Amino acid sequence: MTHIIAEPCVDTKDTACVDVCPVDCIYGKGEDWEILYIHPEECIDCGLCVDACPVKAIFPLEEVPEEWKIWIAKNYEHFGLTPP
């Protein structure tokens, strides 16, 4: 299962999550993207990024709040993948 970065990241783009990811599956640090993205096929579901995020923008796929579910599709599509 993967994790999704949602709306709260848009304004901050804090990269603490990138620094703790053991498999380097979080992309966008240093890029001019709207948000950081977690590659769903590379994420090992360790959850370290959830604890590192100061704005609480990262959720397990199945726990993304209703108001931010659009970010699931945006995340998958960013990597050219079909959303679940």
Backbone bond lengths (Angstrom), bond angles and torsions (degrees), N, CA, C in turn:
res aa  C-N    CA-C-N  psi(-1)  N-CA   C-N-CA  omega(-1)  CA-C   N-CA-C  phi
1 M - - - 1.450 - - 1.530 108.63 -
2 T 1.276 116.15 150.03 1.455 120.90 -178.09 1.519 111.34 -109.48
3 H 1.296 115.47 173.00 1.457 122.72 173.96 1.529 108.21 -113.19
4 I 1.321 115.53 156.35 1.453 122.10 -178.07 1.523 108.91 -125.04
5 I 1.326 116.40 136.24 1.461 121.68 173.13 1.520 106.83 -94.96
6 A 1.323 116.55 129.80 1.458 121.56 -173.09 1.541 112.69 -115.97
7 E 1.308 114.05 -172.60 1.465 125.65 -173.65 1.537 116.98 -39.59
8 P 1.342 119.97 -44.97 1.474 118.11 -176.60 1.531 114.25 -57.29
9 C 1.316 117.45 -20.85 1.464 120.91 179.67 1.529 112.60 -74.34
10 V 1.323 117.45 -22.90 1.466 121.20 -174.36 1.522 112.01 -55.77
11 D 1.302 117.40 -45.86 1.460 120.85 -176.07 1.526 113.76 -79.60
12 T 1.325 117.38 -24.55 1.462 119.08 -174.46 1.525 114.16 -105.64
13 K 1.317 116.81 -42.09 1.473 122.17 -173.57 1.521 111.76 45.25
14 D 1.331 116.11 40.90 1.459 121.01 174.49 1.528 107.35 -63.60
15 T 1.301 117.43 140.59 1.466 120.21 -175.02 1.528 113.80 -108.43
16 A 1.314 117.38 18.89 1.465 120.18 178.57 1.529 110.66 -58.35
17 C 1.325 116.83 -33.98 1.469 120.77 179.63 1.524 111.42 -64.85
18 V 1.307 116.67 -37.92 1.467 121.49 179.82 1.521 109.84 -62.40
19 D 1.319 115.64 -42.24 1.457 121.09 -175.93 1.533 113.74 -67.91
20 V 1.346 118.22 -25.76 1.467 119.97 -178.73 1.523 113.76 -97.86
21 C 1.311 117.89 -9.13 1.467 120.31 -176.85 1.534 110.67 -68.88
22 P 1.344 117.66 118.66 1.465 119.95 -177.12 1.530 114.51 -73.69
23 V 1.335 117.65 -14.59 1.463 119.97 -178.66 1.530 112.64 -117.08
24 D 1.317 117.25 9.59 1.473 122.88 177.13 1.529 112.53 50.90
25 C 1.338 116.17 49.49 1.462 119.70 -178.84 1.527 113.19 -101.85
26 I 1.344 116.92 6.57 1.464 121.14 178.86 1.525 107.92 -104.16
27 Y 1.315 115.04 122.09 1.460 121.17 -173.00 1.531 111.58 -115.81
28 G 1.320 115.24 152.12 1.454 121.22 175.09 1.512 113.87 124.18
29 K 1.315 117.78 -9.39 1.465 120.13 178.30 1.526 108.09 -63.44
30 G 1.319 116.37 122.38 1.456 120.83 -179.54 1.515 113.78 84.88
31 E 1.329 116.71 -0.12 1.472 121.04 179.40 1.527 109.35 -99.68
32 D 1.299 116.41 159.09 1.462 121.09 177.16 1.533 109.24 -95.74
33 W 1.318 116.18 56.88 1.451 122.41 179.73 1.522 109.22 -99.14
34 E 1.310 116.12 160.41 1.462 121.57 178.83 1.534 111.42 -63.73
35 I 1.317 115.51 -32.02 1.465 121.34 -171.84 1.533 107.92 -157.72
36 L 1.320 117.12 165.41 1.455 121.00 171.28 1.523 108.27 -81.62
37 Y 1.329 117.60 154.59 1.460 121.69 -178.29 1.521 110.35 -130.49
38 I 1.335 115.49 142.00 1.460 122.18 175.31 1.528 107.77 -102.68
39 H 1.331 116.37 124.89 1.462 120.09 179.42 1.529 108.06 -72.25
40 P 1.342 117.40 116.23 1.464 120.50 -174.73 1.524 115.49 -65.04
41 E 1.307 118.06 -23.23 1.462 120.00 179.50 1.528 112.42 -89.91
42 E 1.320 116.88 -10.28 1.459 120.51 179.85 1.533 112.73 -104.37
43 C 1.326 116.79 -21.65 1.463 122.14 -178.19 1.529 109.72 -65.23
44 I 1.344 116.16 132.39 1.466 120.97 179.50 1.527 111.79 -101.40
45 D 1.325 117.53 7.71 1.462 122.60 174.88 1.530 112.75 63.70
46 C 1.317 117.04 36.64 1.466 119.87 -179.21 1.530 112.38 -78.70
47 G 1.344 116.75 -26.98 1.458 120.87 177.63 1.519 115.74 82.82
48 L 1.309 118.42 0.85 1.460 120.06 -179.80 1.529 111.88 -60.70
49 C 1.311 116.50 -34.02 1.464 120.66 -179.41 1.527 111.74 -66.26
50 V 1.320 117.08 -33.57 1.464 121.51 -179.83 1.526 109.51 -60.76
51 D 1.319 116.20 -48.43 1.463 120.84 -178.95 1.520 112.38 -68.82
52 A 1.324 117.97 -29.55 1.463 121.57 -177.58 1.522 113.50 -79.69
53 C 1.321 118.15 -20.96 1.466 121.86 -174.62 1.531 111.18 -73.78
54 P 1.338 117.71 115.34 1.466 119.86 -177.46 1.530 114.02 -73.60
55 V 1.324 117.89 -15.88 1.471 120.20 -178.75 1.532 112.03 -108.38
56 K 1.329 117.04 8.33 1.467 122.49 177.58 1.529 111.88 54.34
57 A 1.333 115.86 51.45 1.464 122.04 -177.01 1.528 113.23 -101.51
58 I 1.326 118.58 -2.32 1.462 121.29 -174.21 1.522 110.47 -112.68
59 F 1.340 114.51 131.15 1.457 121.16 -176.49 1.524 110.51 -135.66
60 P 1.346 116.90 147.76 1.460 117.75 168.05 1.526 107.75 -59.88
61 L 1.315 117.67 146.31 1.454 122.76 -176.25 1.529 112.68 -46.54
62 E 1.308 116.74 -46.10 1.459 120.79 -175.93 1.532 113.86 -76.00
63 E 1.337 117.42 -5.18 1.468 120.94 -178.30 1.526 113.76 -115.82
64 V 1.325 117.94 10.83 1.466 120.28 178.77 1.532 107.96 -63.52
65 P 1.350 117.55 126.62 1.464 119.82 179.22 1.534 111.79 -59.17
66 E 1.302 115.84 147.96 1.461 122.85 -176.23 1.532 112.10 -49.82
67 E 1.320 117.24 -44.39 1.468 120.49 -176.14 1.529 113.41 -67.75
68 W 1.326 117.63 -12.65 1.462 120.80 -178.81 1.527 113.09 -118.21
69 K 1.304 118.34 12.27 1.474 121.17 -179.02 1.531 112.73 -62.00
70 I 1.330 118.27 -23.32 1.471 120.67 177.58 1.530 110.90 -58.89
71 W 1.312 117.13 -26.61 1.464 121.55 -178.73 1.524 112.25 -70.96
72 I 1.335 117.48 -19.58 1.465 119.99 175.86 1.532 108.60 -63.20
73 A 1.321 115.99 -51.82 1.468 120.26 -179.95 1.522 110.99 -63.61
74 K 1.326 117.22 -43.17 1.472 120.10 -179.62 1.526 110.60 -59.21
75 N 1.328 116.31 -40.82 1.459 120.66 -179.13 1.532 110.70 -64.49
76 Y 1.311 117.51 -51.09 1.463 120.91 -179.60 1.531 110.94 -61.97
77 E 1.313 116.44 -46.33 1.465 120.65 -177.89 1.526 112.52 -64.85
78 H 1.331 117.04 -28.77 1.462 119.79 177.08 1.524 111.08 -58.35
79 F 1.319 116.33 -32.82 1.468 121.91 -179.30 1.527 112.32 -98.72
80 G 1.332 116.87 10.77 1.461 120.75 178.42 1.516 113.19 73.25
81 L 1.327 117.37 24.41 1.451 122.39 -178.47 1.528 110.55 -107.31
82 T 1.297 116.65 156.35 1.458 122.22 177.59 1.523 108.77 -83.19
83 P 1.330 118.03 126.69 1.469 120.15 178.91 1.520 111.53 -64.37
84 P 1.314 116.50 152.33 1.474 120.13 179.02 1.527 111.19 -68.93
